[in-house]
Amino acid sequence: MKPCVRIAIANHILYDQGIVDGFGHVSQRDPGNPDQFLLSRNMAPALVRPADVLSFDMQGEATVADGPRQFVERFIHAAIYRLRPDVNAVVHSHAPELLPFGTVPGLALCPICHMSGFIQRGTPIHDIRDDLGPGSDMLIRSLELGESLARALGDHTLVLMRGHGMTVVGTSLEQAVYRAIYTAVNARIQLAASQSGTPDFLTELEAEASDAANQSQLGRAWEFWALCAKVAVAPLHAAMVME
């Protein structure tokens, strides 16, 4: 399957699973050129079709000049690919479940479910005030800001963005989508558990073992989510398959 089709499907999955709405984006490092990445033009994720997918260089610039309107925050993707050669896919989301964990002091996101063992203790939080002070619009509008976010991410699987959302990475498109979905699931479970008492989180070893076990099931989850998304955006999906 062509990479542009897979990215369109990823957008549809993330919309259907409630990770993105009219905003948010997902990219993949170009399988044929690791110094470029693929990302849709500036549009709502559920509407993305293969023809909407553009190619970008590691500066965050489109490889074809005078093309369609681009995402302002494409620099999130460019900077992470530059600093993390192990990363082959990136998801940026404004999922509301994650916002408390990036804004409430002492409320740390931790793995509470075996499906989210990839979440490491000490999930980093990027605060754009450290770069631009108290008056920014919170958006990653330049490669420099993208690099600041990428440094905050470090070698973690995700970084929270204060008052903004989250950015999740993976070694494959399937893994990044899986992680984005189960990060939100984990957040909902953790918030619910915290209302009843003190959660008993996965140990570090449990988290590592669970994550390793789940890696073999990514294709199973992707196929199911893709089917669900096909139903949710049936007219677009049918047209997309014909391209």
C-alpha positions in Angstrom: 0.0 0.0 0.0 1.3 3.4 -0.9 2.5 5.6 2.0 0.1 8.4 1.1 -2.8 5.9 1.4 -1.6 4.7 4.8 -1.3 8.3 6.1 -4.8 9.0 4.9 -6.0 5.9 6.8 -4.1 6.9 9.9 -5.8 10.3 9.9 -9.2 8.6 9.6 -8.4 6.2 12.4 -7.2 9.0 14.7 -10.4 10.9 14.0 -12.7 7.9 14.5 -10.9 7.1 17.8 -11.4 10.6 19.1 -7.7 11.5 19.2 -8.1 14.3 16.7 -11.1 16.4 15.6 -10.9 19.3 13.1 -7.3 19.7 14.3 -4.2 17.5 14.8 -2.0 15.7 12.3 0.1 12.6 11.7 3.2 12.1 9.6 5.5 9.4 8.5 9.2 9.4 7.5 9.3 8.8 3.8 10.2 5.1 3.4 12.0 5.9 0.1 13.9 8.9 1.5 14.7 9.1 5.2 15.6 12.8 4.9 12.0 13.7 4.1 8.6 13.1 5.7 5.0 12.8 4.5 2.2 15.0 6.0 -1.1 16.1 4.7 -1.9 19.6 3.6 -3.6 21.9 6.2 -7.0 20.3 6.6 -9.2 18.4 9.0 -7.9 14.8 9.5 -11.1 13.0 8.7 -11.1 14.7 5.2 -7.6 13.7 4.2 -7.2 11.7 1.0 -4.0 10.3 -0.5 -3.8 13.3 -2.9 -3.6 15.6 0.1 -0.4 14.2 1.4 2.7 16.3 0.8 6.4 15.7 1.1 8.6 17.9 3.4 12.4 18.1 4.1 14.0 18.2 7.5 13.7 22.0 7.6 9.9 21.6 7.5 9.7 23.0 4.0 7.6 21.4 1.3 9.6 19.7 -1.5 7.3 21.2 -4.1 7.1 24.9 -4.2 3.8 26.9 -4.4 1.8 23.9 -3.2 -1.3 23.7 -1.0 -1.5 25.4 2.3 0.6 23.7 5.0 0.3 23.1 8.7 1.9 25.8 10.8 3.1 23.2 13.2 4.8 21.0 10.6 8.0 21.9 12.4 7.0 19.5 15.2 7.5 16.7 12.8 10.6 18.0 11.1 12.5 18.6 14.4 11.7 15.3 15.9 12.8 13.4 12.7 16.0 15.4 12.7 16.8 14.7 16.4 15.4 11.1 16.6 16.6 8.9 13.8 14.7 6.0 15.4 11.4 7.7 14.9 9.5 7.0 11.7 6.0 8.4 12.6 4.7 11.3 14.7 1.2 12.1 15.9 0.3 15.6 17.3 -3.1 15.8 19.1 -5.1 18.2 21.3 -6.8 15.3 23.0 -8.5 16.9 26.1 -7.8 13.9 28.3 -4.1 14.8 28.3 -4.5 18.5 29.1 -4.8 18.1 32.9 -1.5 16.2 33.0 0.4 19.0 31.3 -1.2 21.8 33.4 -1.8 20.5 37.0 1.4 20.4 39.1 2.0 17.0 40.7 -0.4 15.2 38.3 2.0 13.0 36.5 1.0 10.7 33.6 2.0 7.1 34.5 1.2 3.7 33.0 -1.9 2.3 34.7 -3.0 -0.2 32.0 -1.1 -3.0 30.4 -2.0 -1.6 27.0 -0.1 1.6 27.7 3.2 0.2 29.1 5.0 2.4 26.6 4.3 5.4 28.8 7.4 6.0 30.9 7.5 7.5 34.3 8.5 11.1 34.2 6.6 11.9 31.0 8.2 15.2 29.9 6.2 18.5 29.6 7.1 21.2 27.1 6.3 24.7 28.2 6.5 27.2 25.4 6.8 30.0 27.9 10.4 28.9 28.4 11.1 29.9 24.8 8.7 32.8 24.1 7.5 34.1 27.5 3.9 34.5 28.6 2.4 36.0 25.4 2.6 33.4 22.6 -0.2 31.7 20.8 1.1 28.3 22.0 1.9 27.0 18.5 5.2 25.5 17.3 5.7 28.0 14.4 9.4 27.5 13.7 12.0 24.9 13.5 13.7 26.4 16.6 10.5 25.8 18.6 10.2 22.4 17.1 13.7 21.6 18.3 12.9 22.8 21.7 9.9 20.4 21.8 12.1 17.6 20.4 14.7 18.2 23.2 11.9 18.0 25.8 10.8 14.7 24.2 14.3 13.3 24.6 14.2 9.5 24.3 10.6 9.3 25.6 7.7 8.0 23.6 5.6 11.1 24.1 5.8 14.7 25.3 3.0 16.7 26.8 2.5 20.3 25.8 1.2 22.6 28.5 -2.2 24.0 27.5 -1.9 22.5 24.1 -1.9 18.7 23.9 0.6 15.9 23.2 3.0 14.7 20.6 3.6 10.9 20.3 6.3 9.1 18.3 6.8 5.6 17.0 9.1 3.4 15.0 6.2 2.8 12.6 3.0 4.5 11.6 1.0 1.7 13.3 3.0 2.1 16.5 2.6 5.9 16.7 -1.2 5.6 16.1 -1.5 2.8 18.7 0.4 4.9 21.2 -1.6 8.0 20.6 -4.9 6.1 21.1 -3.7 4.3 24.3 -2.1 7.4 25.7 -5.6 8.9 25.8 -7.1 5.7 27.1 -4.5 5.7 29.9 -5.3 9.3 30.8 -9.0 8.6 31.1 -8.4 5.5 33.3 -5.9 7.4 35.5 -8.2 10.4 36.0 -11.1 8.1 36.9 -8.9 6.0 39.3 -7.5 9.1 41.0 -11.0 10.2 41.9 -11.4 7.0 43.9 -8.1 6.8 45.6 -4.4 6.5 44.9 -3.8 4.4 41.7 -1.4 1.5 41.8 0.6 2.0 38.6 2.5 -0.6 36.6 6.0 -1.2 37.8 8.8 -0.4 35.4 9.3 -4.1 34.6 5.6 -4.7 34.1 5.4 -1.7 31.7 8.4 -2.9 29.7 7.1 -6.5 29.5 3.5 -5.4 28.5 4.9 -3.1 25.9 7.0 -5.8 24.4 4.1 -8.2 24.3 1.8 -5.6 22.6 4.2 -4.9 19.7 3.3 -8.1 17.9 -0.4 -7.0 18.0 -0.1 -3.6 16.3 -1.3 -5.0 12.9 -4.4 -6.5 14.5 -5.4 -3.2 16.1 -4.6 -1.2 13.0 -6.8 -3.5 10.8 -9.7 -3.2 13.3 -9.4 0.6 13.7 -9.1 1.0 9.9 -12.4 -0.9 9.5 -14.1 1.3 12.1 -12.8 4.4 10.4 -14.0 3.1 7.0 -17.5 3.0 8.4 -17.1 6.5 10.0 -15.9 8.2 6.9 -17.4 5.8 4.3 -17.9 8.2 1.4 -14.3 9.6 1.6 -12.8 6.1 2.2 -14.6 4.7 -0.8 -13.3 7.5 -3.0 -9.8 7.1 -1.5 -9.6 3.4 -2.4 -10.3 4.3 -6.0 -7.3 6.6 -6.3 
